[in-house]
Structure formats: C-alpha cells, structure tokens
Amino acid sequence: MKLPRWLVIAMLTTSVLSVLAAAGWWWVTWPERTAREFVALMAAGRGKEADKMQRQPIGTPIHFWSVMEADSWKDSQLVPSSRTPLDFLRGRQEFNVLGPDDQFAVERGVVRGLDGAWIPIK
C-alpha cells in the first residue's frame, strides 16, 4: 500500500522538528544542569570534582571567590538570573548562591566567576 505524499512529508517534518526541539531544550537547560551539578558537588564536599568543571583561560587572573564549607552549600538556593537572547545562543547563564555577593556564571558546561575568571576550590 502506498502512503499519500502529504502524510509522508508530514511524518518526516515531525521527525525532524522533534529532534530539533530536543536539541534546543538540551542547549537551553545546559547551564542550569551544570550549575546544579556544581552546587551538589560542593554540598557533598567533593571540591576536587567541582574543580574539574572549571577551566582557567590563559591570562585570566584568579578570582578569589568565597568558597564556603560543604554545610553552607547544602542550604544554598540556586537562583538563576534573567538571560538575554545572546545568552541563550552562547549557552550562558548567571546564578546567585546564598546571596548577591556569591555569584557565578555557567557557559557551555564551564563554571566561572562573573568577571570570567576561574574560581579556585579549596
């Protein structure tokens, strides 16, 4: 039995759109998933593993961000900041943890200080 052309085209279009939608959802939620993983590692006291989530760009000064003890991280509230359309395209989002002075940004799976510097972990 031969399927009508419109049905074949509709099924192919639906398949392609579902793959694109899944990829878009993954890209948009990537920073929040990374930030939650970072906070969970810090709350568990696994700073060495959290340190691997960061990359220090060459020539970037070290950002001495106040790293709290694991007990402080357990009570942390991960509050995402609003994003611009450019942030969506770059896979970037800023987060507040425990207060306005404790902020970091996540860009494509890498945790950084807001000035783009590396956050040293104890």
N, C-alpha and C positions, 0 to 999 in steps of 0.2 A: 504494500500500500504506500502510495506516495503522499507525503505531507504537503499541505499548501505552503507556498513560498512565504507568505506573511507570518505563518506560525514558526517556520524555521528561523526567519530573521528575528522574530520576537524572542525566541529561546536563546539565540546567540547573543543578542543585545543584553538580555537579562543576565546571562552568564558573565559577560564582560563587565557589566555595571556592578555586579555583586563582588567581583574580585577588586575592582577599583574602590568600592565603598569599604571593603575590609582593609585594604592598604591605607586608605585615608584615615580610617578610625585608628589603626595602629600608629600612624605618624602623629596624629593629634594628641593621643593619650600617652605617647612615649615619655615626655618629660615628667608627667605625674607618676607614672610607674617607677621611673628611675629615682625620683625624689623619695617615694615611699620605701623603696628598697634601701636607699641610703640611710634614712631615718631608722628603719628597722634594724639595720646592721649596727648603727651607733647605739641604739637602745639595748641591743644584745651584747654590747661591749666588744664587738668584733671590728675594731678600728682599722686593723691591717687590711681586712677585706674591703672596708669602705674606702680606704686609701686607694685601692686599685680602680675605683670608679672615677678617679680624677686624673687629669693629665696636666702637667705644668708646661705651658707654652714657653718656648725659648725666649729669654729676655724679659719675662714677666716677673715682677717682684713677688715674693712670697707674701700672701695675705694672711696675717696672723689673726684668724677668726677665733673667737672664743669657743673652744670645744668643751662642752660640758661633760660631766661624768655620765655613765650609762643610765643611772637612775633619773637624771634630768631629762634625758631623751625619751624615756618611757612615758612621761607626762606631756610630751611635745604635741602641739597642734600644728599640723602642716596646712598652712593657709596659702593657696595659690593666688598670685596677683593677676590682674587682668592682662590680656595678651593683645597685641596689635596684629594686623594681618601679616606683617613681616615676621613676627614671632612664630606664627603658625607655619609659614613657609620654611623658616630656619629650624623648626623643631625645638623652640626655646621657650622657657617659662621661668619666672621668678617665684620664689616661695619664702614665706616668713615662718620661722620656727621659734616658739617661745617668746617672741616679742619683735618689735620693729628693728632692733639692732642685730638680731640673729637672722640674717637673710642669706640666701644663696640662689644661684641660677643653675638650671639644667639645660644643656644644649646638646641634642643628639646623643644622649646617654652619658654625658660627662658633667660632673658636678663642679661648679666654680663659684668663687666669691662674686659679688655683684660687679666688681671692677675687672672681672675676667681673670683674676689671679687664682692661684692654686690655694686650697685650704689644707694646711698641714694637720694631720691627725696624730694625736698622742699615741 
